[in-house]
Amino acid sequence: MNDLADPGYSLFIVAFAIQLLAIVFLSIRNERTALFSSSIVLVIGLILGLISTFSSALFSSVEIPGRTFFSNWIRLDGLSIYFIFIIQLVAIPTTVSGISYLNHYIDQKRSVKSFFIFYIILLISTQFVVIANQTIFFLVSWEVMSMSAYLAMILEREKEEVQRGSFYYFAASHVLIFILYIMFFLLHHQTGSWYFSDYHLSFSSGIVVPLIFILSLIGFGIKAGFIPFHFWLPQAHPIAPTVLSAFLSGVIIKMGIYGIFRTFLFLKPVPEWCGWLLLIVGMISAIFGVWYALAQHDIKRLLAYHSVENIGIIGIGIGIGFIGSANNLSSVQVLGFGGALLHTLNHAIFKSLLFIGSGVIYRNLGIRNIELMGGLIHRAKYIALFFLAGSVAISGIPPFNGFISEFIVYTGFFKTANELKNYYPILMLMFVVGLAFVGGLAVGCFTKVNSVIFLGSERREVKRFHSSIYDYVSLGFLSLLCILIGFYPQPFVGVVNKVISSGFLNGNSSSALINIDWHYFTLIFSSLAIGIILLYLLKLKLEKKYGRRTSAAWGCGYENLTPRMQYSASSFADELNTIPKTILVYQKEVEISDSPYPVSSGFESHSKDFVDYKIVLPLFNFLRSLAARIGFLSQTDIRYYIAFILIIISIYGLIAFLWV
Amino acid sequence: MGLTFLQGIISIIVIMALAPLFAGMVNKQKAILTGRIGAPVLQPYYELIRLFKKETINAGTSSFISRISPLINLVSMIVAAAMLPVGFWKPIISFNGDIILFAYILGLARFFQILAAMDIGSSFEGMGAAREATFALFAEPIFFFTIGSISFISGYNSLFDIYHSIQLNNVSYEVFIIVCSISVFMLAVTECSRMPVDDPNTHLELTMIHEVMILDNSGIDLFLYQYSSYIKLFIYALLEISFFYPFSQKSNSVGILIFITGSVALTFVLGIVETITSRYRMKNIPQYLLFATAIGILNLLIYTFTK
């Protein structure tokens, strides 16, 4: 085995072995000890993996060799290493936060061992997915990933919402895998190989290649959660244990993005309609993802819809890259794919941060409805601060990391318009405005979330709020990453640029991405931070001199303000939600009595998912009624079935006979 | 490098120093047009100095968010102001793509202002915050349909270069620029909470947007908010005035002259608009903003098909 001579590679293997070893520690009888030791071993394995990833070619100055191992079954090219880096980076804080989060299940006398086994399998199989070079190995890893996520998801399986939500996930995963089977069958049929590294097709020949592209877009699009395939996300994310939803939203849905990138590498260069398709799908996902999020009261469902938005932004980036690929423009390709890849990393970071934060809240309050929360900032200052960092980052506001990747996407629009002239500037401008609009909606959404959960006073009394060291470590780590990428993006941009240079481009490499004036960002953001700190010191000094005190808020002369009188999440977002009422299926129920005396009245608002409510459910109801119509065939006597089988076989036989 | 940097520093100091004066002039114009004597032009300075020396009172339910939000507001306004050209001087922050940073830095200020308003936990501030979030959303496309479209047409994406690229040698482009400047004016009115979107002078909670958000602030906090809102008004005034730079034959002295006359003329326009219009009902404000967006789109389409 020559491969093992490479120290980085042997470390890689050791890392996997240690991660697997974590399962063994679950055999310890005491739940808490088992969970703790297993998590620690898993984290050590992940850190070793991260070290081996860092020592790989992607993070050094040498070219990525794209080597294959294990008789071609495993291949480490730029894209694989980049995604394995994301997986390991996000898995570490989610596992750490799991120590305290899962203990809360143990407090409820619920065993988490089976959950943790599936969680470990999920982590490992996800890493296998991105390094697989052999189709069957890929599909098996993919299926193990999907199913272990499902099995981990049903931890609280006696609850009805868990059964319902996990079924959505289960059904979506299965539809998806069938589409992938067909897609890879077609790929194999066209190339005669089972290895990814042999798949090179071009669009010029026939209908099969466009078909493969469309199938990959649907198959991987279901995983990624592009509208209209997003409907499983808001169902599955809320009911999963938060450790898992953080990993699902941060990493698993990115496997769809990985798949789309991988397919691109098979089929490049793609024609321009592919780019437009992704741009439009991405824009729709971005706008309506965030708009749906705005209408939600369930914190985890809201975050799930936000994943749809961010996947949309990634899709927009990929779309620009495709347009660049079609027109043979390296600079456009670099900016589009660069924005998409960096946003994949960024979204993995801040979305897992937000999910872990929501997990801390759920663990303490036992509710997910944000309308019943409030004032938590006075109980958990640091959790609020970390959550705020994640919120600012996800809204794409500088100086955090979300802004950097959105900025690259914007620059991609400018570059496309400049390079292609003609009618492109107008079209690209439309997308710029769309993206700005999405940014505005995200600001509305995350100011709502933050203020309703953390600010003001408690709408429902909180008895006790406990946050452990594990929460601080994982949230702090992720927040630091958000700030780091925001303030100093050069190294990350360099890595992304390297991934793209290794195999994405069909022309010369372009320095469009690294040539953005990144040092300006570092300079401006640091001066912003320094300015704020200096001003704060000045403010403190002035307050010392002229005094500062607290007093009741202005209530227009009314003294007895209660927490219930605060602006709620639905009132905050009402005006915005009323605009696309039909698409959001946004309903308000107001109970007002005509009595001249004050009597109790009520208000309720909710939004249903258009795709789920108007397409998926009616479709399955229709199928069910169809099935009911042939229900008479379903008999209790086995002899009927044997007769049916015989009839079918004879029909087939007859056809085969006539055919020959 | 040295001279440009110095000019950039001077520009930003000029913006910071003159911003309250601009607001004072608008108020004076408005007072004269409505037949009052009005407060002195320097009144905003007096008010700022007065606030500076006042005791700070925080609402009991508030947290560190309302303590840091005023600072973030002012600093991000100054950073945004540092991207705008005064006269023909290159601003201190000017790089490819700064138009995006400009829009998003203003977004940073808004994000924290909304949070600080919600921090009080009173429905008045909540009302203001919700309105700010809603109207800002509709204001965003206007900015990109005006300044953004000039940028896409000229191929530059730095604010300084964008304004530099405007040349009046083609009738359809001239019309395009004029209509753009009208859209920017409508945007400025919204963003700076002037009539007919918001009334900076009333103090009835139910009718306000910006004023209600800072209702529970006092002392140094209010000073920071007021000062940053003056700077914001001046920033949008500069966005508008910069449309007139093409007339200046690209010389510095004429550029500065245009800056001065432009500012004064704009105070007249704002004063007149605020005198002859009344504030719209809250329900109609999105329509007003969508109208400005529609103008932007139509303008762009007309230009594209007539050039």
HADDOCK unambig.tbl for C-alpha pairs under 7 A between the chains (distance, minus, plus):
assign (segid A and resid 397 and name CA) (segid B and resid 104 and name CA) 5.98 0.50 0.50
assign (segid A and resid 397 and name CA) (segid B and resid 107 and name CA) 6.66 0.50 0.50
assign (segid A and resid 397 and name CA) (segid B and resid 108 and name CA) 5.75 0.50 0.50
assign (segid A and resid 398 and name CA) (segid B and resid 104 and name CA) 6.67 0.50 0.50
assign (segid A and resid 398 and name CA) (segid B and resid 105 and name CA) 6.50 0.50 0.50
assign (segid A and resid 398 and name CA) (segid B and resid 108 and name CA) 6.70 0.50 0.50
assign (segid A and resid 411 and name CA) (segid B and resid 97 and name CA) 6.81 0.50 0.50
assign (segid A and resid 414 and name CA) (segid B and resid 152 and name CA) 6.82 0.50 0.50
assign (segid A and resid 417 and name CA) (segid B and resid 152 and name CA) 6.84 0.50 0.50
assign (segid A and resid 418 and name CA) (segid B and resid 155 and name CA) 5.75 0.50 0.50
assign (segid A and resid 425 and name CA) (segid B and resid 152 and name CA) 5.62 0.50 0.50
assign (segid A and resid 425 and name CA) (segid B and resid 153 and name CA) 6.76 0.50 0.50
assign (segid A and resid 429 and name CA) (segid B and resid 149 and name CA) 6.75 0.50 0.50
assign (segid A and resid 433 and name CA) (segid B and resid 141 and name CA) 5.33 0.50 0.50
assign (segid A and resid 433 and name CA) (segid B and resid 144 and name CA) 5.87 0.50 0.50
assign (segid A and resid 436 and name CA) (segid B and resid 140 and name CA) 6.46 0.50 0.50
assign (segid A and resid 436 and name CA) (segid B and resid 141 and name CA) 6.75 0.50 0.50
assign (segid A and resid 437 and name CA) (segid B and resid 137 and name CA) 6.35 0.50 0.50
assign (segid A and resid 437 and name CA) (segid B and resid 140 and name CA) 6.42 0.50 0.50
assign (segid A and resid 437 and name CA) (segid B and resid 141 and name CA) 6.43 0.50 0.50
assign (segid A and resid 440 and name CA) (segid B and resid 137 and name CA) 4.83 0.50 0.50
assign (segid A and resid 441 and name CA) (segid B and resid 137 and name CA) 6.39 0.50 0.50
assign (segid A and resid 443 and name CA) (segid B and resid 111 and name CA) 6.38 0.50 0.50
assign (segid A and resid 444 and name CA) (segid B and resid 133 and name CA) 5.27 0.50 0.50
assign (segid A and resid 447 and name CA) (segid B and resid 111 and name CA) 6.60 0.50 0.50
assign (segid A and resid 447 and name CA) (segid B and resid 114 and name CA) 6.72 0.50 0.50
assign (segid A and resid 447 and name CA) (segid B and resid 115 and name CA) 5.93 0.50 0.50
assign (segid A and resid 451 and name CA) (segid B and resid 115 and name CA) 6.03 0.50 0.50
assign (segid A and resid 451 and name CA) (segid B and resid 118 and name CA) 5.69 0.50 0.50
assign (segid A and resid 451 and name CA) (segid B and resid 119 and name CA) 6.57 0.50 0.50
assign (segid A and resid 455 and name CA) (segid B and resid 118 and name CA) 6.60 0.50 0.50
assign (segid A and resid 455 and name CA) (segid B and resid 119 and name CA) 4.85 0.50 0.50
assign (segid A and resid 455 and name CA) (segid B and resid 121 and name CA) 6.93 0.50 0.50
assign (segid A and resid 456 and name CA) (segid B and resid 61 and name CA) 5.74 0.50 0.50
assign (segid A and resid 456 and name CA) (segid B and resid 62 and name CA) 6.53 0.50 0.50
assign (segid A and resid 456 and name CA) (segid B and resid 118 and name CA) 6.67 0.50 0.50
assign (segid A and resid 456 and name CA) (segid B and resid 119 and name CA) 5.02 0.50 0.50
assign (segid A and resid 456 and name CA) (segid B and resid 120 and name CA) 5.61 0.50 0.50
assign (segid A and resid 456 and name CA) (segid B and resid 121 and name CA) 3.89 0.50 0.50
assign (segid A and resid 457 and name CA) (segid B and resid 61 and name CA) 6.20 0.50 0.50
assign (segid A and resid 457 and name CA) (segid B and resid 121 and name CA) 6.29 0.50 0.50
assign (segid A and resid 517 and name CA) (segid B and resid 95 and name CA) 6.83 0.50 0.50
assign (segid A and resid 528 and name CA) (segid B and resid 75 and name CA) 6.43 0.50 0.50
assign (segid A and resid 531 and name CA) (segid B and resid 75 and name CA) 6.34 0.50 0.50
assign (segid A and resid 532 and name CA) (segid B and resid 71 and name CA) 5.77 0.50 0.50
assign (segid A and resid 532 and name CA) (segid B and resid 72 and name CA) 6.13 0.50 0.50
assign (segid A and resid 532 and name CA) (segid B and resid 75 and name CA) 6.36 0.50 0.50
assign (segid A and resid 535 and name CA) (segid B and resid 71 and name CA) 6.44 0.50 0.50
assign (segid A and resid 536 and name CA) (segid B and resid 71 and name CA) 6.82 0.50 0.50
assign (segid A and resid 539 and name CA) (segid B and resid 220 and name CA) 6.82 0.50 0.50
assign (segid A and resid 543 and name CA) (segid B and resid 55 and name CA) 6.96 0.50 0.50
assign (segid A and resid 543 and name CA) (segid B and resid 56 and name CA) 6.60 0.50 0.50
assign (segid A and resid 546 and name CA) (segid B and resid 53 and name CA) 6.28 0.50 0.50
assign (segid A and resid 546 and name CA) (segid B and resid 54 and name CA) 6.09 0.50 0.50
assign (segid A and resid 546 and name CA) (segid B and resid 55 and name CA) 5.07 0.50 0.50
assign (segid A and resid 547 and name CA) (segid B and resid 55 and name CA) 4.87 0.50 0.50
assign (segid A and resid 547 and name CA) (segid B and resid 56 and name CA) 6.29 0.50 0.50
assign (segid A and resid 548 and name CA) (segid B and resid 55 and name CA) 5.53 0.50 0.50
assign (segid A and resid 548 and name CA) (segid B and resid 56 and name CA) 4.51 0.50 0.50
assign (segid A and resid 548 and name CA) (segid B and resid 57 and name CA) 5.64 0.50 0.50
assign (segid A and resid 549 and name CA) (segid B and resid 56 and name CA) 6.50 0.50 0.50
assign (segid A and resid 549 and name CA) (segid B and resid 57 and name CA) 5.05 0.50 0.50
assign (segid A and resid 549 and name CA) (segid B and resid 58 and name CA) 6.36 0.50 0.50
assign (segid A and resid 550 and name CA) (segid B and resid 57 and name CA) 5.34 0.50 0.50
assign (segid A and resid 550 and name CA) (segid B and resid 58 and name CA) 4.61 0.50 0.50
assign (segid A and resid 550 and name CA) (segid B and resid 59 and name CA) 5.46 0.50 0.50
assign (segid A and resid 550 and name CA) (segid B and resid 60 and name CA) 5.30 0.50 0.50
assign (segid A and resid 551 and name CA) (segid B and resid 57 and name CA) 6.56 0.50 0.50
assign (segid A and resid 551 and name CA) (segid B and resid 58 and name CA) 6.19 0.50 0.50
assign (segid A and resid 551 and name CA) (segid B and resid 59 and name CA) 5.08 0.50 0.50
assign (segid A and resid 551 and name CA) (segid B and resid 60 and name CA) 5.20 0.50 0.50
assign (segid A and resid 552 and name CA) (segid B and resid 59 and name CA) 5.26 0.50 0.50
assign (segid A and resid 552 and name CA) (segid B and resid 60 and name CA) 5.22 0.50 0.50
assign (segid A and resid 553 and name CA) (segid B and resid 59 and name CA) 4.85 0.50 0.50
assign (segid A and resid 553 and name CA) (segid B and resid 60 and name CA) 6.64 0.50 0.50
assign (segid A and resid 553 and name CA) (segid B and resid 120 and name CA) 6.72 0.50 0.50
assign (segid A and resid 553 and name CA) (segid B and resid 122 and name CA) 6.92 0.50 0.50
assign (segid A and resid 553 and name CA) (segid B and resid 216 and name CA) 6.46 0.50 0.50
assign (segid A and resid 554 and name CA) (segid B and resid 216 and name CA) 6.44 0.50 0.50
assign (segid A and resid 565 and name CA) (segid B and resid 123 and name CA) 6.52 0.50 0.50
assign (segid A and resid 566 and name CA) (segid B and resid 121 and name CA) 5.44 0.50 0.50
assign (segid A and resid 566 and name CA) (segid B and resid 122 and name CA) 5.27 0.50 0.50
assign (segid A and resid 566 and name CA) (segid B and resid 123 and name CA) 5.01 0.50 0.50
assign (segid A and resid 567 and name CA) (segid B and resid 122 and name CA) 6.90 0.50 0.50
assign (segid A and resid 567 and name CA) (segid B and resid 123 and name CA) 4.94 0.50 0.50
assign (segid A and resid 567 and name CA) (segid B and resid 126 and name CA) 5.17 0.50 0.50
assign (segid A and resid 572 and name CA) (segid B and resid 130 and name CA) 4.94 0.50 0.50
assign (segid A and resid 573 and name CA) (segid B and resid 130 and name CA) 6.87 0.50 0.50
assign (segid A and resid 576 and name CA) (segid B and resid 134 and name CA) 6.25 0.50 0.50
